[in-house]
Amino acid sequence: MGLLWTIIIGFVAGVIAKFIMPGDNEPSGFILTTILGIVGAFVATYLGQALGWYRAEEGAGLIGAVVGAIIVLFVYGLIAGRQRRAI
């Protein structure tokens, strides 16, 4: 059940993160945004468990997932920006 909740929270976090951090280099598609949000939720869960904020069976909450999604969107924007300048 923890994996399912991480995916659901990541989906919501991706949408919220896109509204918080709009920009030209961020993904414009709904599916890609939600996938990056889910990845952000997994990143937040992993980092939270590594830092001792969450137990092994716990996942990141909504706020942690939004922060993780913002981090993933920021990194994606940096990578996408570099690729556009190279072309």
PDB file of N, CA, C and O in Angstrom:
ATOM      1  N   MET A   1       0.817  -1.195   0.000  1.00  0.00           N
ATOM      2  CA  MET A   1       0.000   0.000   0.000  1.00  0.00           C
ATOM      3  C   MET A   1       0.863   1.262   0.000  1.00  0.00           C
ATOM      4  O   MET A   1       0.433   2.304  -0.493  1.00  0.00           O
ATOM      5  N   GLY A   2       2.087   1.176   0.552  1.00  0.00           N
ATOM      6  CA  GLY A   2       2.965   2.341   0.596  1.00  0.00           C
ATOM      7  C   GLY A   2       3.363   2.816  -0.794  1.00  0.00           C
ATOM      8  O   GLY A   2       3.451   4.018  -1.042  1.00  0.00           O
ATOM      9  N   LEU A   3       3.603   1.873  -1.703  1.00  0.00           N
ATOM     10  CA  LEU A   3       3.978   2.229  -3.070  1.00  0.00           C
ATOM     11  C   LEU A   3       2.824   2.927  -3.782  1.00  0.00           C
ATOM     12  O   LEU A   3       3.037   3.905  -4.499  1.00  0.00           O
ATOM     13  N   LEU A   4       1.622   2.435  -3.590  1.00  0.00           N
ATOM     14  CA  LEU A   4       0.446   3.049  -4.210  1.00  0.00           C
ATOM     15  C   LEU A   4       0.236   4.470  -3.705  1.00  0.00           C
ATOM     16  O   LEU A   4      -0.062   5.373  -4.488  1.00  0.00           O
ATOM     17  N   TRP A   5       0.390   4.672  -2.398  1.00  0.00           N
ATOM     18  CA  TRP A   5       0.239   6.022  -1.848  1.00  0.00           C
ATOM     19  C   TRP A   5       1.320   6.959  -2.353  1.00  0.00           C
ATOM     20  O   TRP A   5       1.050   8.134  -2.602  1.00  0.00           O
ATOM     21  N   THR A   6       2.536   6.461  -2.508  1.00  0.00           N
ATOM     22  CA  THR A   6       3.615   7.293  -3.045  1.00  0.00           C
ATOM     23  C   THR A   6       3.287   7.742  -4.460  1.00  0.00           C
ATOM     24  O   THR A   6       3.553   8.890  -4.817  1.00  0.00           O
ATOM     25  N   ILE A   7       2.720   6.865  -5.268  1.00  0.00           N
ATOM     26  CA  ILE A   7       2.342   7.219  -6.640  1.00  0.00           C
ATOM     27  C   ILE A   7       1.202   8.234  -6.642  1.00  0.00           C
ATOM     28  O   ILE A   7       1.239   9.203  -7.400  1.00  0.00           O
ATOM     29  N   ILE A   8       0.195   8.021  -5.803  1.00  0.00           N
ATOM     30  CA  ILE A   8      -0.940   8.956  -5.750  1.00  0.00           C
ATOM     31  C   ILE A   8      -0.489  10.326  -5.253  1.00  0.00           C
ATOM     32  O   ILE A   8      -0.838  11.351  -5.839  1.00  0.00           O
ATOM     33  N   ILE A   9       0.290  10.338  -4.169  1.00  0.00           N
ATOM     34  CA  ILE A   9       0.799  11.602  -3.633  1.00  0.00           C
ATOM     35  C   ILE A   9       1.717  12.270  -4.659  1.00  0.00           C
ATOM     36  O   ILE A   9       1.686  13.492  -4.809  1.00  0.00           O
ATOM     37  N   GLY A  10       2.525  11.492  -5.359  1.00  0.00           N
ATOM     38  CA  GLY A  10       3.407  12.044  -6.390  1.00  0.00           C
ATOM     39  C   GLY A  10       2.633  12.663  -7.538  1.00  0.00           C
ATOM     40  O   GLY A  10       3.039  13.690  -8.083  1.00  0.00           O
ATOM     41  N   PHE A  11       1.515  12.044  -7.909  1.00  0.00           N
ATOM     42  CA  PHE A  11       0.664  12.592  -8.956  1.00  0.00           C
ATOM     43  C   PHE A  11       0.154  13.974  -8.552  1.00  0.00           C
ATOM     44  O   PHE A  11       0.241  14.925  -9.329  1.00  0.00           O
ATOM     45  N   VAL A  12      -0.372  14.077  -7.351  1.00  0.00           N
ATOM     46  CA  VAL A  12      -0.885  15.365  -6.860  1.00  0.00           C
ATOM     47  C   VAL A  12       0.260  16.354  -6.693  1.00  0.00           C
ATOM     48  O   VAL A  12       0.114  17.532  -7.021  1.00  0.00           O
ATOM     49  N   ALA A  13       1.395  15.888  -6.185  1.00  0.00           N
ATOM     50  CA  ALA A  13       2.547  16.766  -5.975  1.00  0.00           C
ATOM     51  C   ALA A  13       3.083  17.317  -7.298  1.00  0.00           C
ATOM     52  O   ALA A  13       3.506  18.471  -7.356  1.00  0.00           O
ATOM     53  N   GLY A  14       3.070  16.518  -8.345  1.00  0.00           N
ATOM     54  CA  GLY A  14       3.527  16.999  -9.649  1.00  0.00           C
ATOM     55  C   GLY A  14       2.668  18.125 -10.181  1.00  0.00           C
ATOM     56  O   GLY A  14       3.182  19.089 -10.747  1.00  0.00           O
ATOM     57  N   VAL A  15       1.373  18.009 -10.005  1.00  0.00           N
ATOM     58  CA  VAL A  15       0.457  19.070 -10.444  1.00  0.00           C
ATOM     59  C   VAL A  15       0.678  20.332  -9.623  1.00  0.00           C
ATOM     60  O   VAL A  15       0.734  21.433 -10.172  1.00  0.00           O
ATOM     61  N   ILE A  16       0.803  20.175  -8.308  1.00  0.00           N
ATOM     62  CA  ILE A  16       1.031  21.344  -7.439  1.00  0.00           C
ATOM     63  C   ILE A  16       2.371  21.990  -7.755  1.00  0.00           C
ATOM     64  O   ILE A  16       2.461  23.215  -7.830  1.00  0.00           O
ATOM     65  N   ALA A  17       3.416  21.184  -7.943  1.00  0.00           N
ATOM     66  CA  ALA A  17       4.746  21.720  -8.239  1.00  0.00           C
ATOM     67  C   ALA A  17       4.756  22.489  -9.554  1.00  0.00           C
ATOM     68  O   ALA A  17       5.453  23.496  -9.678  1.00  0.00           O
ATOM     69  N   LYS A  18       3.995  22.027 -10.527  1.00  0.00           N
ATOM     70  CA  LYS A  18       3.932  22.733 -11.819  1.00  0.00           C
ATOM     71  C   LYS A  18       3.291  24.104 -11.653  1.00  0.00           C
ATOM     72  O   LYS A  18       3.703  25.063 -12.306  1.00  0.00           O
ATOM     73  N   PHE A  19       2.280  24.206 -10.779  1.00  0.00           N
ATOM     74  CA  PHE A  19       1.667  25.508 -10.528  1.00  0.00           C
ATOM     75  C   PHE A  19       2.589  26.424  -9.733  1.00  0.00           C
ATOM     76  O   PHE A  19       2.581  27.639  -9.931  1.00  0.00           O
ATOM     77  N   ILE A  20       3.388  25.844  -8.831  1.00  0.00           N
ATOM     78  CA  ILE A  20       4.316  26.645  -8.034  1.00  0.00           C
ATOM     79  C   ILE A  20       5.495  27.111  -8.870  1.00  0.00           C
ATOM     80  O   ILE A  20       5.965  28.236  -8.703  1.00  0.00           O
ATOM     81  N   MET A  21       5.976  26.266  -9.759  1.00  0.00           N
ATOM     82  CA  MET A  21       7.197  26.545 -10.510  1.00  0.00           C
ATOM     83  C   MET A  21       6.963  26.464 -12.012  1.00  0.00           C
ATOM     84  O   MET A  21       7.464  25.544 -12.659  1.00  0.00           O
ATOM     85  N   PRO A  22       6.219  27.397 -12.578  1.00  0.00           N
ATOM     86  CA  PRO A  22       6.052  27.384 -14.034  1.00  0.00           C
ATOM     87  C   PRO A  22       7.301  27.945 -14.708  1.00  0.00           C
ATOM     88  O   PRO A  22       8.085  28.662 -14.086  1.00  0.00           O
ATOM     89  N   GLY A  23       7.474  27.617 -15.959  1.00  0.00           N
ATOM     90  CA  GLY A  23       8.628  28.141 -16.675  1.00  0.00           C
ATOM     91  C   GLY A  23       8.697  27.592 -18.085  1.00  0.00           C
ATOM     92  O   GLY A  23       7.943  26.693 -18.457  1.00  0.00           O
ATOM     93  N   ASP A  24       9.613  28.146 -18.864  1.00  0.00           N
ATOM     94  CA  ASP A  24       9.760  27.747 -20.257  1.00  0.00           C
ATOM     95  C   ASP A  24      10.430  26.391 -20.405  1.00  0.00           C
ATOM     96  O   ASP A  24      10.108  25.642 -21.327  1.00  0.00           O
ATOM     97  N   ASN A  25      11.358  26.063 -19.510  1.00  0.00           N
ATOM     98  CA  ASN A  25      12.115  24.821 -19.638  1.00  0.00           C
ATOM     99  C   ASN A  25      11.447  23.637 -18.964  1.00  0.00           C
ATOM    100  O   ASN A  25      11.932  22.512 -19.087  1.00  0.00           O
ATOM    101  N   GLU A  26      10.355  23.856 -18.260  1.00  0.00           N
ATOM    102  CA  GLU A  26       9.664  22.761 -17.603  1.00  0.00           C
ATOM    103  C   GLU A  26       8.790  22.032 -18.611  1.00  0.00           C
ATOM    104  O   GLU A  26       8.424  22.593 -19.644  1.00  0.00           O
ATOM    105  N   PRO A  27       8.457  20.788 -18.311  1.00  0.00           N
ATOM    106  CA  PRO A  27       7.620  20.029 -19.244  1.00  0.00           C
ATOM    107  C   PRO A  27       6.237  20.631 -19.338  1.00  0.00           C
ATOM    108  O   PRO A  27       5.666  21.067 -18.338  1.00  0.00           O
ATOM    109  N   SER A  28       5.700  20.653 -20.548  1.00  0.00           N
ATOM    110  CA  SER A  28       4.393  21.268 -20.744  1.00  0.00           C
ATOM    111  C   SER A  28       3.269  20.241 -20.766  1.00  0.00           C
ATOM    112  O   SER A  28       2.103  20.606 -20.623  1.00  0.00           O
ATOM    113  N   GLY A  29       3.591  18.987 -20.939  1.00  0.00           N
ATOM    114  CA  GLY A  29       2.566  17.960 -20.996  1.00  0.00           C
ATOM    115  C   GLY A  29       2.128  17.505 -19.619  1.00  0.00           C
ATOM    116  O   GLY A  29       2.930  17.440 -18.687  1.00  0.00           O
ATOM    117  N   PHE A  30       0.861  17.193 -19.503  1.00  0.00           N
ATOM    118  CA  PHE A  30       0.288  16.760 -18.234  1.00  0.00           C
ATOM    119  C   PHE A  30       0.897  15.443 -17.783  1.00  0.00           C
ATOM    120  O   PHE A  30       1.193  15.274 -16.600  1.00  0.00           O
ATOM    121  N   ILE A  31       1.087  14.513 -18.701  1.00  0.00           N
ATOM    122  CA  ILE A  31       1.610  13.197 -18.347  1.00  0.00           C
ATOM    123  C   ILE A  31       3.058  13.300 -17.869  1.00  0.00           C
ATOM    124  O   ILE A  31       3.418  12.691 -16.862  1.00  0.00           O
ATOM    125  N   LEU A  32       3.888  14.057 -18.576  1.00  0.00           N
ATOM    126  CA  LEU A  32       5.282  14.205 -18.178  1.00  0.00           C
ATOM    127  C   LEU A  32       5.396  14.924 -16.837  1.00  0.00           C
ATOM    128  O   LEU A  32       6.246  14.576 -16.018  1.00  0.00           O
ATOM    129  N   THR A  33       4.557  15.911 -16.611  1.00  0.00           N
ATOM    130  CA  THR A  33       4.563  16.622 -15.338  1.00  0.00           C
ATOM    131  C   THR A  33       4.206  15.694 -14.187  1.00  0.00           C
ATOM    132  O   THR A  33       4.841  15.734 -13.134  1.00  0.00           O
ATOM    133  N   THR A  34       3.196  14.861 -14.384  1.00  0.00           N
ATOM    134  CA  THR A  34       2.807  13.951 -13.309  1.00  0.00           C
ATOM    135  C   THR A  34       3.853  12.859 -13.095  1.00  0.00           C
ATOM    136  O   THR A  34       4.065  12.429 -11.961  1.00  0.00           O
ATOM    137  N   ILE A  35       4.505  12.405 -14.156  1.00  0.00           N
ATOM    138  CA  ILE A  35       5.576  11.416 -14.002  1.00  0.00           C
ATOM    139  C   ILE A  35       6.731  12.016 -13.214  1.00  0.00           C
ATOM    140  O   ILE A  35       7.298  11.354 -12.345  1.00  0.00           O
ATOM    141  N   LEU A  36       7.082  13.260 -13.508  1.00  0.00           N
ATOM    142  CA  LEU A  36       8.142  13.918 -12.748  1.00  0.00           C
ATOM    143  C   LEU A  36       7.711  14.136 -11.295  1.00  0.00           C
ATOM    144  O   LEU A  36       8.547  14.097 -10.393  1.00  0.00           O
ATOM    145  N   GLY A  37       6.432  14.364 -11.065  1.00  0.00           N
ATOM    146  CA  GLY A  37       5.927  14.473  -9.693  1.00  0.00           C
ATOM    147  C   GLY A  37       6.035  13.163  -8.943  1.00  0.00           C
ATOM    148  O   GLY A  37       6.388  13.145  -7.764  1.00  0.00           O
ATOM    149  N   ILE A  38       5.733  12.070  -9.617  1.00  0.00           N
ATOM    150  CA  ILE A  38       5.865  10.748  -8.994  1.00  0.00           C
ATOM    151  C   ILE A  38       7.337  10.455  -8.703  1.00  0.00           C
ATOM    152  O   ILE A  38       7.665   9.920  -7.644  1.00  0.00           O
ATOM    153  N   VAL A  39       8.216  10.800  -9.629  1.00  0.00           N
ATOM    154  CA  VAL A  39       9.653  10.640  -9.393  1.00  0.00           C
ATOM    155  C   VAL A  39      10.076  11.507  -8.203  1.00  0.00           C
ATOM    156  O   VAL A  39      10.879  11.079  -7.374  1.00  0.00           O
ATOM    157  N   GLY A  40       9.540  12.712  -8.122  1.00  0.00           N
ATOM    158  CA  GLY A  40       9.837  13.595  -6.991  1.00  0.00           C
ATOM    159  C   GLY A  40       9.384  13.012  -5.673  1.00  0.00           C
ATOM    160  O   GLY A  40      10.070  13.161  -4.661  1.00  0.00           O
ATOM    161  N   ALA A  41       8.236  12.347  -5.667  1.00  0.00           N
ATOM    162  CA  ALA A  41       7.757  11.700  -4.439  1.00  0.00           C
ATOM    163  C   ALA A  41       8.687  10.570  -4.030  1.00  0.00           C
ATOM    164  O   ALA A  41       8.959  10.390  -2.843  1.00  0.00           O
ATOM    165  N   PHE A  42       9.176   9.810  -4.999  1.00  0.00           N
ATOM    166  CA  PHE A  42      10.127   8.746  -4.686  1.00  0.00           C
ATOM    167  C   PHE A  42      11.452   9.326  -4.194  1.00  0.00           C
ATOM    168  O   PHE A  42      12.066   8.775  -3.281  1.00  0.00           O
ATOM    169  N   VAL A  43      11.895  10.430  -4.791  1.00  0.00           N
ATOM    170  CA  VAL A  43      13.121  11.089  -4.341  1.00  0.00           C
ATOM    171  C   VAL A  43      12.950  11.585  -2.912  1.00  0.00           C
ATOM    172  O   VAL A  43      13.841  11.398  -2.083  1.00  0.00           O
ATOM    173  N   ALA A  44      11.821  12.213  -2.616  1.00  0.00           N
ATOM    174  CA  ALA A  44      11.562  12.710  -1.265  1.00  0.00           C
ATOM    175  C   ALA A  44      11.485  11.561  -0.262  1.00  0.00           C
ATOM    176  O   ALA A  44      11.983  11.681   0.857  1.00  0.00           O
ATOM    177  N   THR A  45      10.875  10.467  -0.650  1.00  0.00           N
ATOM    178  CA  THR A  45      10.796   9.302   0.233  1.00  0.00           C
ATOM    179  C   THR A  45      12.186   8.746   0.503  1.00  0.00           C
ATOM    180  O   THR A  45      12.530   8.454   1.648  1.00  0.00           O
ATOM    181  N   TYR A  46      12.983   8.600  -0.544  1.00  0.00           N
ATOM    182  CA  TYR A  46      14.329   8.061  -0.384  1.00  0.00           C
ATOM    183  C   TYR A  46      15.188   8.976   0.494  1.00  0.00           C
ATOM    184  O   TYR A  46      15.848   8.510   1.423  1.00  0.00           O
ATOM    185  N   LEU A  47      15.175  10.279   0.196  1.00  0.00           N
ATOM    186  CA  LEU A  47      15.981  11.213   0.979  1.00  0.00           C
ATOM    187  C   LEU A  47      15.496  11.288   2.423  1.00  0.00           C
ATOM    188  O   LEU A  47      16.308  11.364   3.345  1.00  0.00           O
ATOM    189  N   GLY A  48      14.187  11.268   2.627  1.00  0.00           N
ATOM    190  CA  GLY A  48      13.643  11.302   3.977  1.00  0.00           C
ATOM    191  C   GLY A  48      14.031  10.071   4.784  1.00  0.00           C
ATOM    192  O   GLY A  48      14.326  10.173   5.975  1.00  0.00           O
ATOM    193  N   GLN A  49      14.030   8.918   4.143  1.00  0.00           N
ATOM    194  CA  GLN A  49      14.442   7.702   4.836  1.00  0.00           C
ATOM    195  C   GLN A  49      15.948   7.711   5.088  1.00  0.00           C
ATOM    196  O   GLN A  49      16.398   7.249   6.137  1.00  0.00           O
ATOM    197  N   ALA A  50      16.728   8.228   4.148  1.00  0.00           N
ATOM    198  CA  ALA A  50      18.182   8.286   4.321  1.00  0.00           C
ATOM    199  C   ALA A  50      18.575   9.250   5.431  1.00  0.00           C
ATOM    200  O   ALA A  50      19.556   9.022   6.138  1.00  0.00           O
ATOM    201  N   LEU A  51      17.811  10.328   5.586  1.00  0.00           N
ATOM    202  CA  LEU A  51      18.111  11.314   6.628  1.00  0.00           C
ATOM    203  C   LEU A  51      17.470  10.972   7.967  1.00  0.00           C
ATOM    204  O   LEU A  51      17.710  11.653   8.964  1.00  0.00           O
ATOM    205  N   GLY A  52      16.661   9.927   7.994  1.00  0.00           N
ATOM    206  CA  GLY A  52      16.032   9.508   9.235  1.00  0.00           C
ATOM    207  C   GLY A  52      14.720  10.209   9.542  1.00  0.00           C
ATOM    208  O   GLY A  52      14.205  10.083  10.653  1.00  0.00           O
ATOM    209  N   TRP A  53      14.170  10.939   8.593  1.00  0.00           N
ATOM    210  CA  TRP A  53      12.899  11.630   8.809  1.00  0.00           C
ATOM    211  C   TRP A  53      11.723  10.667   8.741  1.00  0.00           C
ATOM    212  O   TRP A  53      10.712  10.868   9.415  1.00  0.00           O
ATOM    213  N   TYR A  54      11.852   9.618   7.927  1.00  0.00           N
ATOM    214  CA  TYR A  54      10.799   8.619   7.760  1.00  0.00           C
ATOM    215  C   TYR A  54      11.362   7.245   8.105  1.00  0.00           C
ATOM    216  O   TYR A  54      12.549   6.986   7.908  1.00  0.00           O
ATOM    217  N   ARG A  55      10.509   6.373   8.617  1.00  0.00           N
ATOM    218  CA  ARG A  55      10.913   4.987   8.844  1.00  0.00           C
ATOM    219  C   ARG A  55      10.949   4.268   7.499  1.00  0.00           C
ATOM    220  O   ARG A  55      10.535   4.819   6.479  1.00  0.00           O
ATOM    221  N   ALA A  56      11.443   3.044   7.505  1.00  0.00           N
ATOM    222  CA  ALA A  56      11.615   2.284   6.262  1.00  0.00           C
ATOM    223  C   ALA A  56      10.294   2.045   5.537  1.00  0.00           C
ATOM    224  O   ALA A  56      10.268   2.031   4.306  1.00  0.00           O
ATOM    225  N   GLU A  57       9.206   1.857   6.264  1.00  0.00           N
ATOM    226  CA  GLU A  57       7.923   1.584   5.605  1.00  0.00           C
ATOM    227  C   GLU A  57       7.109   2.845   5.344  1.00  0.00           C
ATOM    228  O   GLU A  57       6.020   2.762   4.776  1.00  0.00           O
ATOM    229  N   GLU A  58       7.609   4.010   5.744  1.00  0.00           N
ATOM    230  CA  GLU A  58       6.890   5.258   5.531  1.00  0.00           C
ATOM    231  C   GLU A  58       7.296   5.916   4.213  1.00  0.00           C
ATOM    232  O   GLU A  58       8.427   5.772   3.748  1.00  0.00           O
ATOM    233  N   GLY A  59       6.363   6.625   3.637  1.00  0.00           N
ATOM    234  CA  GLY A  59       6.644   7.405   2.445  1.00  0.00           C
ATOM    235  C   GLY A  59       6.577   8.885   2.764  1.00  0.00           C
ATOM    236  O   GLY A  59       6.144   9.280   3.847  1.00  0.00           O
ATOM    237  N   ALA A  60       7.002   9.686   1.832  1.00  0.00           N
ATOM    238  CA  ALA A  60       6.955  11.133   2.021  1.00  0.00           C
ATOM    239  C   ALA A  60       5.511  11.599   2.024  1.00  0.00           C
ATOM    240  O   ALA A  60       4.666  11.033   1.331  1.00  0.00           O
ATOM    241  N   GLY A  61       5.237  12.612   2.790  1.00  0.00           N
ATOM    242  CA  GLY A  61       3.915  13.212   2.801  1.00  0.00           C
ATOM    243  C   GLY A  61       3.753  14.149   1.611  1.00  0.00           C
ATOM    244  O   GLY A  61       4.632  14.243   0.755  1.00  0.00           O
ATOM    245  N   LEU A  62       2.646  14.824   1.571  1.00  0.00           N
ATOM    246  CA  LEU A  62       2.359  15.704   0.434  1.00  0.00           C
ATOM    247  C   LEU A  62       3.368  16.835   0.334  1.00  0.00           C
ATOM    248  O   LEU A  62       3.839  17.144  -0.760  1.00  0.00           O
ATOM    249  N   ILE A  63       3.707  17.455   1.451  1.00  0.00           N
ATOM    250  CA  ILE A  63       4.650  18.582   1.408  1.00  0.00           C
ATOM    251  C   ILE A  63       6.031  18.108   0.973  1.00  0.00           C
ATOM    252  O   ILE A  63       6.678  18.760   0.153  1.00  0.00           O
ATOM    253  N   GLY A  64       6.489  16.983   1.511  1.00  0.00           N
ATOM    254  CA  GLY A  64       7.778  16.439   1.097  1.00  0.00           C
ATOM    255  C   GLY A  64       7.786  16.055  -0.370  1.00  0.00           C
ATOM    256  O   GLY A  64       8.781  16.264  -1.064  1.00  0.00           O
ATOM    257  N   ALA A  65       6.681  15.493  -0.847  1.00  0.00           N
ATOM    258  CA  ALA A  65       6.588  15.112  -2.260  1.00  0.00           C
ATOM    259  C   ALA A  65       6.580  16.331  -3.164  1.00  0.00           C
ATOM    260  O   ALA A  65       7.173  16.304  -4.242  1.00  0.00           O
ATOM    261  N   VAL A  66       5.915  17.404  -2.740  1.00  0.00           N
ATOM    262  CA  VAL A  66       5.920  18.640  -3.537  1.00  0.00           C
ATOM    263  C   VAL A  66       7.333  19.200  -3.608  1.00  0.00           C
ATOM    264  O   VAL A  66       7.776  19.632  -4.672  1.00  0.00           O
ATOM    265  N   VAL A  67       8.044  19.196  -2.484  1.00  0.00           N
ATOM    266  CA  VAL A  67       9.430  19.680  -2.490  1.00  0.00           C
ATOM    267  C   VAL A  67      10.294  18.796  -3.393  1.00  0.00           C
ATOM    268  O   VAL A  67      11.114  19.307  -4.156  1.00  0.00           O
ATOM    269  N   GLY A  68      10.118  17.489  -3.314  1.00  0.00           N
ATOM    270  CA  GLY A  68      10.854  16.580  -4.193  1.00  0.00           C
ATOM    271  C   GLY A  68      10.521  16.812  -5.658  1.00  0.00           C
ATOM    272  O   GLY A  68      11.406  16.770  -6.513  1.00  0.00           O
ATOM    273  N   ALA A  69       9.245  17.057  -5.951  1.00  0.00           N
ATOM    274  CA  ALA A  69       8.836  17.323  -7.335  1.00  0.00           C
ATOM    275  C   ALA A  69       9.410  18.642  -7.837  1.00  0.00           C
ATOM    276  O   ALA A  69       9.797  18.743  -9.001  1.00  0.00           O
ATOM    277  N   ILE A  70       9.470  19.647  -6.978  1.00  0.00           N
ATOM    278  CA  ILE A  70      10.070  20.928  -7.376  1.00  0.00           C
ATOM    279  C   ILE A  70      11.551  20.740  -7.680  1.00  0.00           C
ATOM    280  O   ILE A  70      12.066  21.313  -8.640  1.00  0.00           O
ATOM    281  N   ILE A  71      12.237  19.940  -6.867  1.00  0.00           N
ATOM    282  CA  ILE A  71      13.653  19.666  -7.118  1.00  0.00           C
ATOM    283  C   ILE A  71      13.825  18.956  -8.466  1.00  0.00           C
ATOM    284  O   ILE A  71      14.698  19.317  -9.255  1.00  0.00           O
ATOM    285  N   VAL A  72      12.995  17.955  -8.721  1.00  0.00           N
ATOM    286  CA  VAL A  72      13.089  17.226  -9.995  1.00  0.00           C
ATOM    287  C   VAL A  72      12.762  18.149 -11.169  1.00  0.00           C
ATOM    288  O   VAL A  72      13.438  18.094 -12.196  1.00  0.00           O
ATOM    289  N   LEU A  73      11.737  18.997 -11.037  1.00  0.00           N
ATOM    290  CA  LEU A  73      11.408  19.945 -12.107  1.00  0.00           C
ATOM    291  C   LEU A  73      12.533  20.946 -12.335  1.00  0.00           C
ATOM    292  O   LEU A  73      12.800  21.325 -13.476  1.00  0.00           O
ATOM    293  N   PHE A  74      13.196  21.377 -11.264  1.00  0.00           N
ATOM    294  CA  PHE A  74      14.313  22.305 -11.402  1.00  0.00           C
ATOM    295  C   PHE A  74      15.464  21.653 -12.170  1.00  0.00           C
ATOM    296  O   PHE A  74      16.029  22.254 -13.084  1.00  0.00           O
ATOM    297  N   VAL A  75      15.804  20.419 -11.790  1.00  0.00           N
ATOM    298  CA  VAL A  75      16.884  19.702 -12.486  1.00  0.00           C
ATOM    299  C   VAL A  75      16.499  19.460 -13.949  1.00  0.00           C
ATOM    300  O   VAL A  75      17.328  19.610 -14.847  1.00  0.00           O
ATOM    301  N   TYR A  76      15.239  19.086 -14.180  1.00  0.00           N
ATOM    302  CA  TYR A  76      14.762  18.886 -15.547  1.00  0.00           C
ATOM    303  C   TYR A  76      14.884  20.185 -16.353  1.00  0.00           C
ATOM    304  O   TYR A  76      15.285  20.160 -17.517  1.00  0.00           O
ATOM    305  N   GLY A  77      14.539  21.307 -15.737  1.00  0.00           N
ATOM    306  CA  GLY A  77      14.657  22.598 -16.417  1.00  0.00           C
ATOM    307  C   GLY A  77      16.085  22.942 -16.769  1.00  0.00           C
ATOM    308  O   GLY A  77      16.345  23.506 -17.832  1.00  0.00           O
ATOM    309  N   LEU A  78      17.024  22.608 -15.884  1.00  0.00           N
ATOM    310  CA  LEU A  78      18.433  22.852 -16.182  1.00  0.00           C
ATOM    311  C   LEU A  78      18.902  22.003 -17.355  1.00  0.00           C
ATOM    312  O   LEU A  78      19.589  22.493 -18.251  1.00  0.00           O
ATOM    313  N   ILE A  79      18.531  20.739 -17.344  1.00  0.00           N
ATOM    314  CA  ILE A  79      18.947  19.830 -18.417  1.00  0.00           C
ATOM    315  C   ILE A  79      18.291  20.217 -19.735  1.00  0.00           C
ATOM    316  O   ILE A  79      18.957  20.231 -20.771  1.00  0.00           O
ATOM    317  N   ALA A  80      17.002  20.530 -19.716  1.00  0.00           N
ATOM    318  CA  ALA A  80      16.293  20.908 -20.940  1.00  0.00           C
ATOM    319  C   ALA A  80      16.829  22.229 -21.475  1.00  0.00           C
ATOM    320  O   ALA A  80      16.902  22.418 -22.689  1.00  0.00           O
ATOM    321  N   GLY A  81      17.205  23.141 -20.589  1.00  0.00           N
ATOM    322  CA  GLY A  81      17.756  24.419 -21.022  1.00  0.00           C
ATOM    323  C   GLY A  81      19.086  24.264 -21.716  1.00  0.00           C
ATOM    324  O   GLY A  81      19.356  24.945 -22.706  1.00  0.00           O
ATOM    325  N   ARG A  82      19.920  23.379 -21.210  1.00  0.00           N
ATOM    326  CA  ARG A  82      21.218  23.123 -21.839  1.00  0.00           C
ATOM    327  C   ARG A  82      21.057  22.490 -23.205  1.00  0.00           C
ATOM    328  O   ARG A  82      21.783  22.833 -24.138  1.00  0.00           O
ATOM    329  N   GLN A  83      20.115  21.570 -23.335  1.00  0.00           N
ATOM    330  CA  GLN A  83      19.900  20.894 -24.610  1.00  0.00           C
ATOM    331  C   GLN A  83      19.358  21.855 -25.646  1.00  0.00           C
ATOM    332  O   GLN A  83      19.714  21.747 -26.820  1.00  0.00           O
ATOM    333  N   ARG A  84      18.512  22.789 -25.256  1.00  0.00           N
ATOM    334  CA  ARG A  84      17.985  23.763 -26.215  1.00  0.00           C
ATOM    335  C   ARG A  84      19.053  24.725 -26.678  1.00  0.00           C
ATOM    336  O   ARG A  84      19.058  25.127 -27.842  1.00  0.00           O
ATOM    337  N   ARG A  85      19.970  25.108 -25.783  1.00  0.00           N
ATOM    338  CA  ARG A  85      21.050  26.013 -26.191  1.00  0.00           C
ATOM    339  C   ARG A  85      22.048  25.327 -27.110  1.00  0.00           C
ATOM    340  O   ARG A  85      22.671  25.978 -27.949  1.00  0.00           O
ATOM    341  N   ALA A  86      22.203  24.022 -26.958  1.00  0.00           N
ATOM    342  CA  ALA A  86      23.170  23.275 -27.781  1.00  0.00           C
ATOM    343  C   ALA A  86      22.657  23.078 -29.215  1.00  0.00           C
ATOM    344  O   ALA A  86      23.447  22.887 -30.140  1.00  0.00           O
ATOM    345  N   ILE A  87      21.350  23.126 -29.389  1.00  0.00           N
ATOM    346  CA  ILE A  87      20.780  22.865 -30.719  1.00  0.00           C
ATOM    347  C   ILE A  87      20.848  24.075 -31.556  1.00  0.00           C
ATOM    348  O   ILE A  87      20.417  24.053 -32.709  1.00  0.00           O
TER     349      ILE A  87
END
